Amino acid sequence: MKTWTPEEVDPEFELTPMIDVVFLLIAFFMTLISFISAELIELKLPEAKQATVAEDPGERQYISVDLNGDAFYGANRISYEALPNVLRATREAHPTIKIYLRADAEAPHRHVNRVMEACAQAGIYDLIFASNKD
């Protein structure tokens, strides 16, 4: 009786799937680091006793305003003049972009207002303000 025997083939190591996985991991960690580093900008957030936390805030771009009034897009310092153009370009790349605005409690409101104006000029109207609850 004749039995089946597998064909002898030299096994080859496929690099393509491994390269795909490595690129996905790089993209994931670069995105994660931008969110984490944005939170590393030290701010004293304002108190809001009746603040509520959105159940699903979604993906948001961090914009921070420190005590001196300096603006940060993610973790990078940005001028108020350049902010509308950067936001407009980001909105064109990601039409559903939303903003998470972190401002120091002692920062002059005119700087927060400038960030909101830049968002409006770029056509971004979905903003969440960061605060401490108690």
N, C-alpha and C positions, 0 to 999 in steps of 0.2 A: 504494500500500500504506500502510495506516494504522500508524503507530508509536506506541508507548506513551510518554507523557510524564508525569513525576511531577506530582502535584498541588502547586500552589504554596501553601505554608503558611509563615507567619512562624515561625521557630524561637523557642522560648521556653526560658528558662533555669529549670530546676527547682531550687529551693532546698531542698526537703525532704531529699533524700539528703545534701546537704552539711551541713545542720544535724545530721543523725543522726551523721555521721562526726565532726563537731566535738565533740558530746557524748560520744561514745565515747573520743575522745582525751583529753578533760578527765578523765573517770573513770579512764582508764588512768594518766595522769600523777599524779593525786591518790593513787591506790593505790601507785604506785611511790615517790612522795616519802615516804609514811608509812613504807615499809620502809627506805628509804635513811636517813631522818632518825633512825630508831631505832638504826641502827648508828653514828650520829655521836655518841651518848652515849659519852664516853670512859671505858672500863673497862679494867682490867688483868685479863684473864681468867685463871682458874686453869690450871695445867699438868696435862695428863692424857696420860701417855706411851702408854697403851693405848687411847686414845679411837678410836672408829670414826665415820666420817661416813656417815649414811644416804644410800643411793643416790637416793632420792626423798623428801626431807623433807616435801614437800607445802606447801600454803599454811599459814603459821603466823603467829600474832599475837606480836609481840615484847613481852616484859616484861623490863625491866632493873632491877637493884638496884645503885646506886652505892656507893662507899666509905663514904659517910655513912649508908647504909641507906635512902635515898630511893628510892621505886619510880617507874618510868616505864612507862606503857602506850603502846606505840609511842614517840613522842617527847615525850609529854605527862606531866608529873609527876602522880601520882595518890596519894591517901591509901590506906593499907591498909584503912581502914574502907569506902571506896567501891569498892574493887577487886572484891569478890565480886558486888556488884550490877551493875557494868559487865560483868564476865565472864558473868554470867547473861543479861543482855540481849543480849550478843554471841552467846552460844550459842543463844538463841532465834531470832536472825536468821540464824545460820549454824550449824546443828546439828553439822557435822563439823569445828568449829574445833579447832585444835591450837595449842599454846603453845611458843614458843622462849624459854627463860629464860636471860637473860644476867646474871650476877652478878659483881661485882668479887671478885677473889681475897681481898682483905682485908676484905670486908664481913662483918659478924657473921652467922652461920648462922641466927640467929633471924629475920632479915628474909627470907631465902630460904624458910624454913619457913612464914612468914606468907603468902608468895605461893603456895606449894604448897597451903596450907590454903584460900586463897581459890579456887583452881582446883577443889579437891575440893568445896567448898560450891556452886560453880556447875555441878558435874557434868562437869568437863573433866579427863580423866585421861591424855591424851596430851601429855607434855611432853618436850622435848629440852633438855638443858643445854649451854650454850656453853662451850667450853674451847679452849685452845691445845694443839697436839700438838707438843711439844718446842719 
